């Protein structure tokens, strides 16, 4: 179902910013991408201290997964749900509350060593529950039962936060199980959602370039089902048994199957379109990251190569790619990445490569490579902000609601 509503444009800055969830939450993505890493590197290097109620590595992992990715998830879903349901976007006070909860979560996590554990947990979990409630309200009100699974995914994501905070507070619990759960849930979402939109966008682009095209990306089929089920099995195994050999092999097979899916989508035919090749590149990193994650189980000397291949290479690349396309599309602008974002996309993959090399090369190169990876990441995020902050805070050239 698709509707188009023509309304008078919001006049004020706040009216525009709070007119659709993707606007403030994609701003939060850029903000988190800059500030969280700008704090993390000097913290990890011992140059600064923060009043954290947990290890700095746990804080870093939590904030990148539940903070950075969590904001991106909210922005994407709130923009998408109005198109799925044909309802007006979530806006105004409800959206403002959601953004305040996200920001409050970042603040209490930063000050977690000075605040009661129950308060930190309550504030941090509130964003996920509020997002699930807002998205769920729209889906249920529309009677769109097909998308009920989205509500479940959001509730699981919020539940993982609860597990994390309980594990931090209780010595007998391991908070890393929540981190592993979040990593795998995000990978599943990339596989499912990215596995639908990447070939679809590629097919549409290629057909527009050549209506007589015969070499089109393959439709969703048995290989995609096999890859998805294998990834699910690998996820459950690794979450529960992170050091088991069969978990490692399942992860590696799951990664190879994702790459096999990707080959069928013929991304090389769209190398002249950055908004498309970044999605394909993100999928390359999804497959490679899973393989590296499995290899890390077999050889502990590889350290966090799998985590960073997935986090920087797959998750961040797909987030910036989808956020770019959504911000342009929902504000009625041409789907053109531009030079800044093309460079930003390349910088992120460069950051992923350097961060992986940190664990693979000589110890004498550890800090130069780590600082280099951080600088490339920060440069990519800064370019994203330069390109999209004006788009996100200004009215669309023409004001349209669902069905755009």
N, C-alpha and C positions, 0 to 999 in steps of 0.2 A: 504494500500500500504506500503511495507516495502523494503528499500534498505540498502545495506551495502557498505560503501565506505572505501577503504584502502588508507590511506595517510601517508606520513612521519610525525613522531611525531614532535610537536613544541619543539624546543631545549631550549628556554629561559624560565625563571621563569614566566615572563609576558605572553609569548606565551601560556604556559600551563594554567595559571590562567584564561586567557581570551578566552579560546578555546570553552567554553560552559557556559551558564548562571548559571547553578547550582553551579559551582565552586566558583566564587566570592560572589554570593548572599547567599549561605549556610554559607560561612564564615561570612557574615554580620549578619546572624541569630545568630550564636554563639557569635559574638561581641556584638550585641544588647542585647542578653539574659544576658550577664555578666554586661555590663556597665550600661544599663538602670536601672536595679534593684540595682546595687551597688551605683548608685546616688540617686535612689528613697528613699531607706530606711532612710539614714541620712537626706535627705531633708524633708521627712514626719515627722521624729522625731524632727526636728528643730535644728539639729546639723550643718547643712550647709544651705547656701542660694544660689539660682541661679537666674540670670537675666531673669526670665520668664515673658512673657507678658500675662499670664493667671494664673489661680489657679494651684497649684502643682498637684492636683488630675486630672484636665483636661489634663495637660501635660503628666502625667503618662498614662492615658487611651489612649490618642492619640498616644503616642510613642509605646506602646505595640501593639496596633491594626494596625496602619498604618506604623509603623517602623518595629517592630519585625515580625509581621504576613505579612506585605507587602513585606519584603525581601524574606520570605519563599514562598509566592505566586509567586513572580517573578522567583525564582530559579526553582520551580516545573514546572511552565508553559513553561519557555524557554527550559527546558530539554525535556518536553513532546511534545512540538509543532513540533520539528524536527521529532519525531517518527510518529506523526499524519499526517504530510505532506510529509514525505520522502525528505525533504530539509536539506541542511547543517545547523548546529546550528548557531544561532546568536552569533557572536564572534568579537574579535578585537576592533576597535574603537567604534563601536556602543554599544557594551557591556560595554566598559570602561566608556562611557558617562553615561550610565544608572546607573552604580555603583557610579560614582561621584555625580550624582543627588541624589541618596539615601543618601549618606553620607552628602551631603550639606543640605539636608532636616533635618537630625538629628542635625546638627550644628546650623542652623537658628532657629530651635525650642528651642534649649538650650539657645540661645541668644535673644529670641523673644522680651524680654522687652527692648532691646537696639536698635532694628532694626525697620524700617517702616513696618507696618502690611502688606502692599501690597507686599513688598519684601519677607517677611516670607512666605506668602501664595503662591506667584509665584514659589519660589524655592521648597517648600514642595510639591506642586501639580505636579510639572514637572516630578517627578519620575513616578507617576501613569500614566500620559499621555504618557510619553516615552515608558513605558512598554506596554501600550495598542497599541501604534503605531507599536512597534517591533513585538509583537505577531500577531497583525492584519495584518501586511504586509506579514508575513509568511503564515497565513491562507488564505488570499485573493489570494496571488500569486499561491497557490496550488489548488485553486478552491474548497477547502474543506468547502462547505456551512454548513455542519452539525455542525461545530465548530464556526460558527459566534457568537453563544451565549456567547462564552468565551470573545470575544471582548466587548460585551455589559456589561458583569459582570465587566470587568476591567474599563470601562468607568463609570459605576455606582460607583465603589470604589473610583475613582478619583473625581467624583462629590460630594461624601460625604465629601471629604477633603475640597472642595470649600465651602460647606455648613458650615463645622466646622469653617473655618477661617472667613467667613462672620459673623457667630454667635458670635465669639469672639470679632470682631470689632464693632458689632452693639448691643447695650444694650437690644434692644427689641427682639432679637433672642435668642434662647436657644441652645448652642452648644451640649448639651446632646442628641439632636435628631440625630446628626451625629454619636455620639458614639453608640447610640442604633442601628442606621442603619448599622454601620460597624459590630457590634456584630452579628446582625441577618444575614447579608449577609455572613459572615464567617461561621456561623452555617449552613446556607443553602448549602454552598459549601462543608462543611464537610459531610452533609447528602447526597448530590448528588454524589460527587466524592468518598468520603469514603464509601458510601453505595454501590458503584460499585466495587471498588478495594478490599475492605476487604473480602467479600465473594468469589470473584474471586481468590485472592491470596490464601485464605484458601482452596478452592476447589482444586486448582492446587497442593498445598503442600500435601494435604491428598491423592489425586490420585497418586502422586508420591510415597508416602509411601506405599499405598495399592491400586493397579490398580483395584482391585475387590470391592472397597468401594461402599457401597450402602447408607450409612448414610451421604450423601453429603450436604453441605450448600444449602439452598433454593435459587432458581433463583429469579431475580427481578419480583415482582408480585403485586397483588392488595394491599397488606398490605404496601408495599413500596410506592406505589402511594398515598395511604391514608395518610401515615405518612408525606410524602413530602408536600402534599397539606395542611395538618393541620399545619405543621410548617410554611408554607408560610402565612397562615391566622393569626397564632399567631404572626408572625413577624410584619406583617402590622399593626395589632391591637396594639401591644405593642409599636411600634415606634410612632404611632400617639397618643395613649391613654395609657401612661405607668402606670397610677394609676387605670385604670378601672378594675373592678372585673372580667369581662368576658375576659379581656386580660390575667389575671392570670390563669384562668381555661383553656384557650386555650394553654398557655405555658405548663401547667402541663400535659394536654392530649397529646400535641406534644411530650413531653419528654417520656411519657410512651409508646407511639407508636414507638419511636426510640429504646427503650429497647426491645420491642416485636420483632422488626426487627432483632435485634442483636441475640436474642435467636435462631432464625431460621438459623443462620450462624454457629452454633455449634463450637464456639471458644474453648470450653474446650478440643476439640480433638487436638488442636495445642498448648497446654500449654508448650510444649518442644521447641517451636520456638519463641524467643523473638520478632523477626521482625514481627510476626503475632499477638501475643497476645497483643502487645502494640497498634495495630490498634483496636482490640476488646475493650481493656481497654479505649482507647480514646472515643469509641462509648458509653461505659458505662457512662463516664463522660458527654458526650453530652446529653444523656437522663436525667441523674441526675441533671446536671446543669440547664437544662430547667425547670425541676420540682422545683428546688430551686429558680430559677428566678421568677417563678409564685408565690411560697410561699412568696418571698420577697415583691411582690406587695400586698399581703394580710396582711402581718405583717412587717411593716417597721423596727422593731427591729432586723430583720435578716440581715439588712445592705446589704453588697455586696456579700453575699454568692453565689448567682447565677452567678454573674459576674466572680468570681474567680473559681468557679467550671467549668465554660465554658472556661475561659481564661487559667488557669493553667492545669486543668485536661484534657479538651477536645482538645483545640487548640494546646497547647504546646506539649502534648503527641503525637497527630497526626502529628504535624510538625516534631518532632524528629524522629518518626517512618518512615515517608515517606522520609525525607531527608536522613536517614541512608540507606534505601533500594535504593533510587535513586543514591546516591553517590557511593555505591558499584556496582550497576548494570551498570551504565553508564561508570564506569572505569574498567569494565570487571573483577571485583573481586567477590569471592564467597559471596553469600548472607548469611553471618553469622554475627550476632550482636556483639558477643564477650562479655567478662565479663564486660568491662567498660560500654558499652551501656546498658546492662541488668540492672546494678546498676543504671545508669542514669535514665532509664525509671521508676524504682521504686522510686527514689528520687523525681521525678516530682509529682507522685501521692501522696507521703508523704507530699510534699509542699502544694498540693491542700487541703489535709485533714486538715493540721494545719491552713492554711489560712481561711478555713471555720470555724474551731473551734474558731478562734479569735472573731467572731461575736456571738458565741453561749455560750461560757463559761464566768466565772466571770471576771469582769473588771481587777482584779489583775493579771490575766494571759494574758492580752492583749499584752503587749510588749514582754514577753518571747515567746509567740506563734508566733507573727509577725516576730520576729528575727529568730525564728526557721524555719519558712516557707521560709524566704529569704535565709537562709543558705542552706537549702535543694535544693532550686531552683538553687542557684549559684553553688553548688556542681555538680548538674546534668548538667548544661550548661558547666561547666569546663571539665567534663568528655567527653561531646560531642566534645568540641574543641580538647582535647588531642587525641581523637580517629580519628577525621576526618580532622583536619587541614593538616596532612601529606598526606592524600588521595586526598584532594582537590587541593593541590599545586604541586603534583608530577604527571608525565605522567602516563597514564594507562599502564598496562602490555602489552596490544595490543591496537593499536589506531583504533577505529572504529567509524563510524558515524551512522546516523539513521538506525534503524532496529536491534540494538543490543539487 
